[in-house]
Amino acid sequence: MGEMEQMKKEAEALKTQIEAARKAVHDTDMASAAAGVAPAPQVQLKTRKTLKGHLAKIYAMHWSTDNRLMVSASQDGKLLIWDSHSGNKVNAVPLKSSWVMTCAYAPSGNLVASGGLDNMCTVYNLKTPVIKTVKELDAHTGYLSCARFLSDTEILTSSGDTTCALWDLETGKQKTVFLNHVGDCMCLSLSPDMNSFVSGACDSLAKLWDVRDGQCKQTFQGHTSDINAISFIPSGNAIITGSDDCTCKMYDIRADQEVICYQDAALNSGVTSLALSTSGRLIFAGYDDFNCNIWDSLKGEKVGVLSGHDNRVSCTGVPEDGMCVCTGSWDSFLKIWN
Amino acid sequence: MVSKMSSKMVGSNNLAHARRMVQQLRVEASIERIKVSKASADLMRYCGEHAKYDPLLMGIPASENPFKDKKPCIIL
């Protein structure tokens, strides 16, 4: 038998083995296990602030770890830094390329990053007297879909070139490239212990990676279209994904499989973004239909909706202290709800 | 000759790709999995333990809400 034939046979055997192993531990699903848990209260949140300032669609937002400042990115060619308590703009960063798709705040609060159809991740220092570009990370051969700082010296990116990368911000070079997806990578989320991260892609798969050795550890299937949003649960043992197939799913890392699907026959819009409350009980998922739906993560039921935007909700974020949820939209506004 | 060379290159690329795929599947097949019942129980416990510290779940009193606009008091 030629080596190619052998490889194909072994691949099929391994896939069968993995499916059997997953089935062997599938003694229940999350919703059934949580049948006895008291339902989450119906969540009715009010808009506390509407942040006006962008002149075009907002594509991304990210909270600072100080729970007060946040950065947003719009295709008006700007990053805006907001004081969410007052609603005031603190800083404006003009972008070289207006085709921005992502933005990120460093945990220290010193740096922000942005990127998009320019295929680059640009890092800015907010603490110099005038905001300065400190690095242009240029090696991806496709658009930059997401960026997240590990520290002031390292950043993770995901790209339309199907790879993710860990960069050294002192040298501006890629330290590790994460290769395995066969579709555009659309989103990433760092684990609470920062040793691993998950990525979601247009191949409808989510993958778990070791940050240091670049190895893809696990692959999560189930979605039937692009995964646009992904987040670790605060415990670090599970992830939530949101997809163009109009559903969100929870995958448990240690059980290596989907344990619950968040869907509703009445919902036929893709999921663009998602964020979790601090206990992990509530999922805030932004949809193409202009709403953000709130799901009970354990029981799989919809427990609320945030309505108020006049266009697609493109980004959502909950700060570390969990005191609110922010939604950003193609209608050019950000809203703070609690 | 040129077409033979390119199909040979494509062939060896396919083989390299197949080897990588098998190697990846070996890694993924080798992990230990826990029962979904245990995974669910752990998550339920985590949510339960952290629920009382979750402002969006518990609600935020107006006096402690930094985002709520403070209305001025009117003395009648």
Boltz contact constraints between the chains, C-beta under 6 A:
constraints:
  - contact:
      token1: [A, 4]
      token2: [B, 15]
      max_distance: 6.0
  - contact:
      token1: [A, 7]
      token2: [B, 18]
      max_distance: 6.0
  - contact:
      token1: [A, 7]
      token2: [B, 22]
      max_distance: 6.0
  - contact:
      token1: [A, 10]
      token2: [B, 22]
      max_distance: 6.0
  - contact:
      token1: [A, 11]
      token2: [B, 21]
      max_distance: 6.0
  - contact:
      token1: [A, 11]
      token2: [B, 22]
      max_distance: 6.0
  - contact:
      token1: [A, 11]
      token2: [B, 25]
      max_distance: 6.0
  - contact:
      token1: [A, 14]
      token2: [B, 25]
      max_distance: 6.0
  - contact:
      token1: [A, 14]
      token2: [B, 29]
      max_distance: 6.0
  - contact:
      token1: [A, 17]
      token2: [B, 29]
      max_distance: 6.0
  - contact:
      token1: [A, 18]
      token2: [B, 29]
      max_distance: 6.0
  - contact:
      token1: [A, 21]
      token2: [B, 33]
      max_distance: 6.0
  - contact:
      token1: [A, 25]
      token2: [B, 33]
      max_distance: 6.0
  - contact:
      token1: [A, 25]
      token2: [B, 35]
      max_distance: 6.0
  - contact:
      token1: [A, 25]
      token2: [B, 36]
      max_distance: 6.0
  - contact:
      token1: [A, 26]
      token2: [B, 36]
      max_distance: 6.0
  - contact:
      token1: [A, 27]
      token2: [B, 35]
      max_distance: 6.0
  - contact:
      token1: [A, 27]
      token2: [B, 36]
      max_distance: 6.0
  - contact:
      token1: [A, 27]
      token2: [B, 37]
      max_distance: 6.0
  - contact:
      token1: [A, 28]
      token2: [B, 36]
      max_distance: 6.0
  - contact:
      token1: [A, 28]
      token2: [B, 37]
      max_distance: 6.0
  - contact:
      token1: [A, 30]
      token2: [B, 40]
      max_distance: 6.0
  - contact:
      token1: [A, 33]
      token2: [B, 40]
      max_distance: 6.0
  - contact:
      token1: [A, 34]
      token2: [B, 44]
      max_distance: 6.0
  - contact:
      token1: [A, 37]
      token2: [B, 44]
      max_distance: 6.0
  - contact:
      token1: [A, 48]
      token2: [B, 67]
      max_distance: 6.0
  - contact:
      token1: [A, 48]
      token2: [B, 68]
      max_distance: 6.0
  - contact:
      token1: [A, 49]
      token2: [B, 67]
      max_distance: 6.0
  - contact:
      token1: [A, 85]
      token2: [B, 66]
      max_distance: 6.0
  - contact:
      token1: [A, 218]
      token2: [B, 28]
      max_distance: 6.0
  - contact:
      token1: [A, 235]
      token2: [B, 46]
      max_distance: 6.0
  - contact:
      token1: [A, 252]
      token2: [B, 39]
      max_distance: 6.0
  - contact:
      token1: [A, 254]
      token2: [B, 34]
      max_distance: 6.0
  - contact:
      token1: [A, 254]
      token2: [B, 39]
      max_distance: 6.0
  - contact:
      token1: [A, 255]
      token2: [B, 33]
      max_distance: 6.0
  - contact:
      token1: [A, 255]
      token2: [B, 34]
      max_distance: 6.0
  - contact:
      token1: [A, 255]
      token2: [B, 36]
      max_distance: 6.0
  - contact:
      token1: [A, 255]
      token2: [B, 39]
      max_distance: 6.0
  - contact:
      token1: [A, 256]
      token2: [B, 33]
      max_distance: 6.0
  - contact:
      token1: [A, 259]
      token2: [B, 36]
      max_distance: 6.0
  - contact:
      token1: [A, 277]
      token2: [B, 54]
      max_distance: 6.0
  - contact:
      token1: [A, 277]
      token2: [B, 56]
      max_distance: 6.0
  - contact:
      token1: [A, 277]
      token2: [B, 57]
      max_distance: 6.0
  - contact:
      token1: [A, 278]
      token2: [B, 54]
      max_distance: 6.0
  - contact:
      token1: [A, 279]
      token2: [B, 47]
      max_distance: 6.0
  - contact:
      token1: [A, 279]
      token2: [B, 50]
      max_distance: 6.0
  - contact:
      token1: [A, 279]
      token2: [B, 51]
      max_distance: 6.0
  - contact:
      token1: [A, 279]
      token2: [B, 54]
      max_distance: 6.0
  - contact:
      token1: [A, 279]
      token2: [B, 57]
      max_distance: 6.0
  - contact:
      token1: [A, 280]
      token2: [B, 47]
      max_distance: 6.0
  - contact:
      token1: [A, 281]
      token2: [B, 47]
      max_distance: 6.0
  - contact:
      token1: [A, 281]
      token2: [B, 57]
      max_distance: 6.0
  - contact:
      token1: [A, 282]
      token2: [B, 56]
      max_distance: 6.0
  - contact:
      token1: [A, 322]
      token2: [B, 54]
      max_distance: 6.0
  - contact:
      token1: [A, 322]
      token2: [B, 55]
      max_distance: 6.0
  - contact:
      token1: [A, 322]
      token2: [B, 56]
      max_distance: 6.0
  - contact:
      token1: [A, 323]
      token2: [B, 55]
      max_distance: 6.0
  - contact:
      token1: [A, 324]
      token2: [B, 67]
      max_distance: 6.0
  - contact:
      token1: [A, 336]
      token2: [B, 67]
      max_distance: 6.0
  - contact:
      token1: [A, 338]
      token2: [B, 60]
      max_distance: 6.0
